[in-house]
Amino acid sequence: MRKFLLDHFSEMISSLAVKISLQWLKRWLPDLSADGDGIADALTSLGIEVEEIIGIGVPRKHLAVGEVESFVQHPRADRLRLCRVSVGGEKPLQIVCGASNFAIGDRVPVAIPGCLLPNGAAIGATVLRGETSEGMLCSAEELHLSGGENGILILDRRWPIGTPLSEVFPDCDTVLDLSITANRGDCMSHLGIARELAAYFHLKLSDDVYCPENVQFPTNGGEDFLLDDLRLESPDCHKFMAWSIRDLCNGQSPQWLRHDLEKIGMRSICAAVDVTNWLMADCGQPLHAFDGDKIRGRVLRIRRAIDGESMVALNHRKYDLRSDMMVVADGERPLVIAGTMGSVDGEVDGSTRNIVLECAAFKGAAIQVTSKKLGLISDSSQRFARGVDVAAMDYCARRAVKMIIEVCGGRACTKPQVAAAVESGGKNLAIALGGDFVRKNYGAAVEDETIENSLRSLHFGLEKIAGGWSVSVPPFRRRDVTRPIDLVEEFIRFHGLDELSGAAPNFTAIDRRDENGYSFAAAAANHMIANGFSECYNYSTVDGSAMGCGGESWDELAIANPLTADQNCLRSSLLPGIVAVAAANMRNGNGIVKFFEVGRVWVPCDGKLHEAIAVGWVHFNADLEGDWYRWTLPDFYGMKAIGKQLAALADVAVADIDFVPAQCRMGENGYWSRHGLLGGGGHDLRLGLLSQTTCCEYFGVPASGAVLCGGELRIVPDLLRVERKSKKFNQFANFPCAVRDLAVAVESSVPAEMVRLEVERCLEAVCSGNGVEASGVRIFDAYGPGFAEGGDRNIALRLTLNRSNGTLTEEEIGEIFDAVIARLETKFQIRRKDSAPNAAVSGPSGRP
């Protein structure tokens, strides 16, 4: 069974929001002097989108400590006060305030005219209810400060009047809200952004993450592990490290740690857990802490879940697990949905005294699939899905152990327990890159030295070889940079496009109007709209159970990693979606009875999968109470006419005789026909009456006796690329045409359309050499036994003949009729009606 793999599809269409603190960045870049706006400009030029710049803490200008000298009731407002507030100037300020939680002598924050508050409000002198207000008394919320009761923030009296409020609250910061694209998982941390800024501003990082020996902490001097065994049983885990830490005192985190997490939108839980979250935001490596005393059997197993297992996660929701999901389990139960979220059974809390610290590298695709199937997305799963730096795991884990000991106490083992499927970091990836290749794709002349310096700034290693360089890709970029063209992109990203301002684009473009597939789709849509149909649009991914109504197996179209459960396969037909739209309009009484859609479908046929351009339509009879206009009721032949008209737009010849009955759950048995084969002739036309039972069961069509008709034309794009014959205008005849009727008896097993086609072919053969044209052959009567009953059936045809340079004579018409009759007698053993001596006669009305 073939399945479509939309690998990392959701990643390619979305980005992830990450918050970065400027003060935090300066721990990695001590020499960074740029402000928030300068950093935002730098990141934007490097291809990292800055959504918002957020000021944390109080502004440094026009905000000071003031003292309330007096206040009185506002003369024209019951809930306002007129306050006299001193801020150390020559005279007090008059400020109108609506709060009532302060008293005379209180020290309060005062926004002086000219102040710009963190929420963006500009403060100036104004008039409120006829009284002048020369500023504003501020609350903690208005200053973006945590804590403080409702109303005006009351300050400690030790602060002198007029002191800038930035001295009272010195911990001001700037937070950048970034939108990180899926290919830059390395930028989902302060370290990743610091690397980018170090390249841009030519700065040096404060530490080397590939030197874990730089991180030292006190140990117990031995290997007193909390685990007796660590087993790696899943192929979806590269490496798993478990550090044992004993005798810690896990409580509330220190203020600096809580404040760091709050600035970037994280909630403080407890000291040990806060450290793991802080390190994830700092280095991009997700970590997890187990309560060592809750691990049963003193063993951790990284394994596949067992069908039927379940786990209550830290969000207190129960999740049913499947065998294609990875878990970290003890000897009895799962403790973590790997890379996603832990269980309450192994939760670290205030009573925890022993910790097993996990630092792992899981395969991104496995974590992403599990996260989407469970509908459980976490900070960890988003980072694992985009890839983590395996080479930096040891550094991150050692820093976490050191921080836990610093804030919680305790003692750690001298080394971790490790289970690994690959070596940490592996060998460096080397890519051969030529200077000419860079210049050709860049579009401007650049020196080799410029290329080399740019790539070195971005942490790539370069070694000179013949014709260019051998470029070593750093571990944190191996997921994104794998080809020479990726290195060109990195150079352009860093070097910029300023030198290309006068260069003309070098590519060939094709106007979509010159593409036959687009032309056919546009012509088909215009044709359907002209015939009173309303266009609808549906997703290309659909529910497979509903798509099974289309008559084809949808297993081959199943998506291995669907975004949602109700969009788990590619569509092979437009009809289910159109019927669903029609059903919704019927239920709502919207009065629209004709719908169509033009789009792409994928059809398994002859062992191959064909992508086709499709036009589908549905027409149902209106039952609108009080509607004076009687709609034209749909029927099989109306659908057949629409199908042939659409086929003609694609230059596909559709003969009535080639339609065959078709079995399809979407169509009504006996009233559903098919023409062509997508795998053979390149097109497939299905039409007729839709099954009332199927439409009610699957799509909610009201069971009100409504008649639904529809059809679908599917064409492979290659068929539309065939050179089309030019159409010529035939001038109207200047002489009257001759209309003659022919009545014949033929076996009931011979379709009437076959007889008509044979007459048409005979007329073309007989008339082609003598200047006579056959304007049409039409069946106007057919009666007798049914198709399978046996016996003769009577068929009456009307023939129209003319000549462009004169009037046809009776002799010429007779000769033509004799030739037609002779051919029919040979082909079908027909006989002319004996009861009608003049089976073919002429008259002014054309009737026998």
Steps between C-alpha positions, in 0.01 A plus 500: 500500500645833395464794736580866450752634750453870563824514698505800732215652296366700791850633570534628146184703518536647845751667728552502875489801732800530731566776753857619555617725785765765425653472847512122461671537161774712657602203716608334175616827340648721774619755241158541336417872504206517257155581638177320418445687173857435384473129578164481324653655186791256513279195539269615221792534260610148601160357406350474850167678529443724802130511582515744792740684729369494858628726775523332841522719810461875528612766249809703584356840407220717645408251772588587861415445864237748621329578830129567538471835683121527494188401310137613474189373327471596132225765480334337198572125543410277796777244433791735428738687730704816448845419642796727574814293448860611552770355274782729617426790268433865575131437561278196544312347204122483485397150394150360455485140628222240524666272760435526872755266661755770589525750785667836561874451535517180290783464251365404158633465142418810293505513119597855400380645166726356228511152655439193281367214713589133428150442362562768235287773661648851462445727800437873455316786667126470444163621629266253675148621577615859489807458723862495382698181559878537472595135499393162630531289814595145392401151606726193493311364200552820300874475568511128408617414851400183682336520841331802649138533613224639285524872445799733521836335582613617848879532528732474802543838673879456498506614137554879477248712312603545137708180482478352147284191520760305300718513814219360712446217250838461328423162340377636167529286193400475135337180374487418130215283376647307206342284232738210431460306176498120507848459354665707776444287806842617621356851549238388753724602790702792629820320398375460142409869469829597667688306230320696229568834667862406565544451126320825413678725756833310491485405867620197693286263706574480872529119505557200273216247520722234347733512802291342779808487721451877545205418728614385842290416807547312830439124484475214748823361358340175387231333290213481745236471225128514568446253214615141481439484125445731203374331181471649152245282318361741240665587165355853525744612772857599412633543853368503857691629806385464862671699779432400862478779760437414866403686818376822342249740654250584227304816576422834344742631240710808574354827380739542207401161361128562539536843342695363201229243428215748545658741251486239224152381588579191712345419837714422803424155649779399737875547504607174332237520226567871446866420437408254221270757339761773535768284331259414217442871436871570535658222290204346316543155659182364663562330836278301735531433872361179660439457868752221558298346784196454269685293238387142555756227454784756488500472120417730209411354161478706182255284307191494283170528680277195528155517340252567776743680730397838633663779696381805695728783391610803699208695352276250688355358177496128426654387170448160337826382347571291190784275394634757251568747785816517710499521880750507785375241749611351828463131580119520504354804319573790265637808675548726196354531153845524349602851406154637573377495863556314824257309721362596840636163619859624475437868572757706690342702784588664829553165672752375244843421644662294224490581127583314181567766238430396140683655204407327173506533123192354331427479128300806404254320269404249772432774756301705251277207401428413864429862591250541218324169557447583867424866436768578758748773406759618750814714498705179504317333210533810284877505552551126455289509182740755352813323623737552793878523505618154609859625532400753770297259715778434751560875551129573554455210741804600708376859520161375620662284769715793612201739521284248690776454759544880525130572564393175672817358653569128478778291352536349155677198360828556322353393167162416346357168390489501120317298236590599144431378148749741338810685605436843644524750219638253245745607233493846354301539178725638226365659182711595198426859395645695208533876482361508144198302615431764766541790257276338239215446744550830680482699178787739567879494516634439852853424613594160636615669817154652551335161459745338740464767768121491481479123547757502779295765681203260485711234680581290191849357474678550165802322358647600165478242220538521122233733362354600837460368853405197698241643739439333838144544622469561878291240686213739570447566125525145361124464471468810281825529301577189293576625144720759331193709413415515873840658562429755227177585680692544825748733328220709348318511834808642671651709221171658391347592167613863473737423215215357292298822478575546127500134397222364284332174605625202303217250467238394250141568591189357337173683514246264654260590222735314266469183706232273354394363838425848629327597175272195518420559868413864431288410194319227694425735790367768264284244322346371824437850632332594171268201551388618842736298723658646816868424559618347827844427644604204717824369650719264297536283811180328613353238729581161353176339616296754303734478201429127482157595369665614176533143385879466531724366774645781710758286681761588239432869560530487879735758653744348747514816710168688459453842656154406630306175528231619258758583229687172485522439125529675166175531310435285194173672414340843534148362536499423877606855580246655263218283635593608855477865392166435329369325813592796720316739267197272485479484879532877528248570223740724308326440169816406307445177307803482268859463621831428331869488587822494297808352664766230513434138594718189527366176351654151538467321164685210335747479787596865465392820668378771263468866592207639304321828442136447590170681452213377715141619520180426690144608421199424723133584465386800702213460743472859615161580646338805344748525213304612191775389262512132411858388468598270217512157658829316463518167320750256355502655155561849634807373682611323182477822301710687757762226497531505122523880496784495754677226306472711184679786680793261548484375140394157622260322265219340699260275308171397656551140399820476705323557833476183709308433823715545812473368856577765761370566851482865406269431205156345471517150351364497147525878469876548524720482190867528421702599194873451450778377724745731673790256472427412137351791312607770744148605598211368705141632487245377754148632527138422584273489802662506844407238757247642744602244763871584481440874496280481808730265693836664436426863422179582684284569196144542633289192425230710338472324165737746335644374173877552478683473172862566430814402321874538484755532221859411590782563253873440536696820423701327224183457296444877505850563368426325171500748213141594423347521159416850389130560466365652183179685439267341247291751311124459518341342189342740253255237374219321681582173672323171440351333807414131470382239749604137500311235697666161551446185704804357678572235762429638849854404608644765266519842673319776315805723533708243313258518208514879503881503501512255210264722296717801581818322387334381181382851412852636552643234267236538227476880503869593531570483127193672351478823701206383712516558876314310771392761754375247752350162575253488789286228656152632560319176583583154629248246624465128541634234736773577753873454453508144632150381404569393142303577183498807275512857617387788278732798461420822314783730394495846349773587249589855394693551173607810307732619225688829505475562124148390416180318595505124538284306253279205584729272300804605703311454826382155386854390419617610842215317672565181302863504613400554863244220492743260336759568770247451780378175347856372487589620850186422701274298265236772533185523291297803405148526638265306268203679649630826368527488119684830498742437781706787375303781343546874477266776590496862605482406867748221475254249643409167325 
